[in-house]
């Protein structure tokens, strides 16, 4: 067993090691049993986690020509700007749907030479608040892996649609392109990104991604919970018969499923007793990197709304349990009476 990388994650108060297994020692159980007992629960594979949205459809007109159709969905309880984290692909910061928020992002994509930090490209509103800070977009010539900005730009725009003016969005760019429609992130990249977001004192972190259970990810989610940072995650698009996907299925996470405009459940959404809330996520108008809007579908597109609502309640109530109770009171019961495995506590407006 060879240690390839070691780093201390100050915001998580943990060390992270990447090791290479040699010979016939590829079974995790074999390696785990060879470790001291206090370390046996701290080893896991460098799993790949996937974004949770369908291929974009029904390309729309440029956003600047259709503002009345895609104006931000406001809610009166949030008068103070919010601080939201997201783990996703790179975000194109110049889209009009992002003009009223400040975007800061850092890259943790495998194979990229730079991991952060802030360029000074302006991402300002028409009123010129001038607060935008973004990292430079990585170029394919400089990096060993391909990347896409589609998913992250869409998710960021849906967050922004529910955020007051001058709110701050911090993006940890972790996804590389697996093919033309799928993005993946290694566990190492995810954890590095979460450490970065934890250092930004965000109110909540949106994770529009899903994958297998992993003891290392579970430890990180628990530490974030201890730090007072709420994770909100998409339940996944593997279908109602799927096994639970993570991080949504961890007890510390708010798991979000998707419904259409008539509040019918998205047919490919995961189901289970870990589902907490549902939100609009079918044929949603979201930003595209080319400046237009496109229709996106998936649980990835539902979780940003829940993330913004939770952060709003947290600012108002100043206490996490009270914020969660606020979400429960706001949710419209659907399906079986009370909390159920399809809609959770209900559909958020």
N, C-alpha and C positions, 0 to 999 in steps of 0.2 A: 504494500500500500504506500503510495507516494503522495505527499502533500504538494499540490500544484499552486495553491493560492491560500493565503491567510490574511484576514482583515478584521479589525475591530470595528463594530458598528456602534458608535457612541450613543445615538438616539435610542437604541434598543438595548444597550448595556450587554451586548453579546459578541462573542467571537464567531466568525464564520470561516470554515475551512472547506476547500475544494480538494478532494483526493482522487487519485487515479488508482484503479484496482488492477493488479497484474496477475498473471498466471490463471489459475482456476478458481480464484476467490471472488467470483462475480456475484454470488448469492448474498443479498443484503443480510439474510438471517445468519449466514456463516460469519460475516464480518461483525455483525452486532454481538453475537455470542462470544467473539474473541476480545471484546472490549470490557473494561471495568463496568460493573453494574450501574454506576452513576452516569455512564456515558451511553448506555445501550439504547436509551430512548431519544438520543440526540443525533442519530444518523438516518439519512434518507437519500433516495435517488435524486438526481438533478432533473426532476420531472419537467415536462413541457406543459404549459397552460395556454388555453386557446381563447381568443375573443369570441363573443357570443352574439353574433348578428348574421342575418342572411345577406345575400348579395344585394347590392343597391338596385332599385328599380325605379321606373317612372321619373327619369331626370326632369327637373323642373327648370323654370326660368331663373336667370341670375337673381340672387337675393335682393340686390338693390332695386329691382323692378317689382318685387312682390312682398314688400315689407308688411303690408296689411294682412297677408296670408300667414306669415311666419313671425309675427311680433312676439316678444318675450311674454311668457305666461307668468304674470306677476301675482304675488299674494301679499296682502296688506300687512301681515304681522311682521315682516322683515323690513325695517327701516334702516338698520345698520348693515354695512357691508360684511360679507362673510368670507371665511378663509377655507377653501375646499381643496383637498388633494385628490388626484386621480392617477391610476396606474394604467397606462395604455400605450398606443402608438404615439409617434411624434404628432404634434398638432400644428397645422398651418394657421398662424396667428392673425392673418390679415382678412379673414372672412368677416363680412358685416355683422353676422350674428354674434361675434365675439367683441364687438367694438366698445361695449360698455363695461367690460371687465379687464382686469390686469392679469396677463398670463405669464407665468415663469415656468420654464421647463428645463430639465436636465436629462441627458441620455445615458441609459445603462444597457444599451443593446450589445449583445455579445459580438465581439469582433471590431467594435468601433474604437478608434484611438482616443477619442475624447469622451469623457463621461459627464461633463458639466462645463460651464455653468450658464451665465446669463450674457446674451448679446444685448444690444441696445436698440434693436429694431423697434420702432414705435408701434404700439397696438393701442391706439387711443380712440376715444369716442369722438363723435362729431363736435362735442363741446370742448374737446382738447384737454382731457384731464392729464394726459401725458404720463400715466403710470405704468404703461405696458413694458414688460421686460421678457424677452424670449431668448432662448438659445438659438444659435445659428442652425439651419437645417443641414443635417449630415448629407454628404454627397456620395453617390455610389462609387465614385472614383477613389475616394479616400478610405472607404470601409470595405470590410471583407464580406458583409452580408447585406442582402437587399432588405429594404424596409418600405412600409406604406404609411401614409398619413390619413387614409380614409377613415378608419375606425375611430381613432383618437379625435380627429376633427369633428366627427359626428357627435361623439359623446360629450366633448367640450361644449359644443353648441347647445346641446340639450341641458347641460348644467347651467350654462349662461342664461338660457331662456327663463330659468326660475331664480336667478340671482339679482339682487339689487345692484344698482350702478356702483362702480368702484370696488366691487367684490374682487377678491384675489383667488385665482385658480393656479395651483401648483401641479404640474404634470411630470410624472416620472415615466419617461419613454423607455419601454422595455421590450416591445414586440418587434420581431423580425418577420419578413414575409415568407411563409412556407410555400405558398403558391399564389395565384392571382386572386383568390377569395379567402384565404386563411392566414391568420397571423398567430405566431407562437412566441412564448416567452419562457426562458429557463427559470427554474426555481432561484438560482443565484441572482439573476437579473431582478426578479420580483423582490427578493429580500433587500437587495441594495436600493431599489427604488423606494420600498417602504421605509427604510432607514432614513433616506433623504426627506421623504414627506413628513416623517415624525419630527425631524429637526426644524420644520417650518411652522410648528405649532398650529396645524390645521384643525378645524372643527370636526371634520369627518373625512374619510377616504373612500372614493368610489372605485370599485373593482369590477369592471364589466368583462369578466373572464371567468373561466372555470377549468377544473382539472381534477386529478386524483388527490386523495388524502395523503398528506406527507407530514411526518412528525416534526420536521424543521419548520415548515410553514405554520403548523399548529402552535408551536412555541412562540413564533414571532407574533401571530395574531393574539395570543394570550398576553404577551408583553405590551402590545399596543393597547389592548383593553385596560391593562393595569395603568398605562400612561394616560388613560382618559380619552383615547382616540377611538371613535366608532368606525368600524369597517362596514360598508354597505356593498353587497355583492349580488351579481346576477345569479339566479339559481341554475342556469344552464339551459341549453336547447337540445338536450339528448332525448326528450320525450317523456311522457308520464310514467313509463315503465322503467326508466333508467335508475340505476343506483345513484345515491347522492353524489353531487359534485362539490368541490371545495374551491375557495374558502366559504362559500355560502352556507354549507351544512355545519360549519363549526358553531358551537353554542354562543360564542361571543359576537358573531356576525349577524347583521340584519340581511335576510335573504329575500330578494325581490324577484317576482315573476311578472309576466307581461300579459296585458289584455288589449283588446281592440277598442274602438270608440264606443261600441255597444256593451263594453265590459264583459265580453266573452273571452275566455282564457285562450291564450296563444297555444295552438295545437301541439307544438313541439316543446313547450315549457316543461322542465322537470317538475315533479310533484313529490311532496313528502311532508312529514310533520315539522320539518325545519323551515318551511316557507313562512315568512313573516307578513309581507304585504305584496299587493299587486299594483302596477301602475301602467299607464298607456305606453305600449311598446310595439304596436303593429302598424305598419305603414305610417311611420312617423316622419314628418318633414325635418331633415337634419342637414347640417352644413356639409358641403363637399369641398375638398381642397381647391377645386378650380373656381370657387366663388359662387357656385350655384347651390341649390338645395336638391336633395334626393330623398326618396322614400326608403327608410330602413326599418327592418323588422327583427325582433329578437329580445331576449331578456336583457341584453346589453343596453338596449335603448330605453328600458324601463327604470333601471336602477338610478340613473342621474336625477330623475325627478324626486325619488325617495331620499336621495342623499341631500339635495338642496332643502327639502322640507324638514328633514331631521336637523340640519345645521341651523335652520331658521328657528325651530323650536328650542334648540339648545341655547341660542343667543337670548331668546326671550325668557326662558325658564331658568337658565343658568345652572341646570342640573340634569344629568343624563337620564335618570329614571323619569323625571317629569317630562323631558322631551319625548321619550318613548311613549309615555301615556298620552301626550298630545297627539302623536301619530295615530295611536289606536282610536282615540275619540274622533279623529278626522276621517278615518277610513270608513268607507261604505261597505257594510256586510254584504257578502256575495256567496253563492253556493250554499252549503249547509250552514245552519245558524251557528254563530260564534266562529271561533278560529277553526279552520279546516286545512287539509293538506293541499288544496288547490290554490286558494286565494289568501291563505294565512288569516290575518285579522280583517282583511277586506281590501277594497280598491281605494287608492289614494287619488284625490282629484288632480 
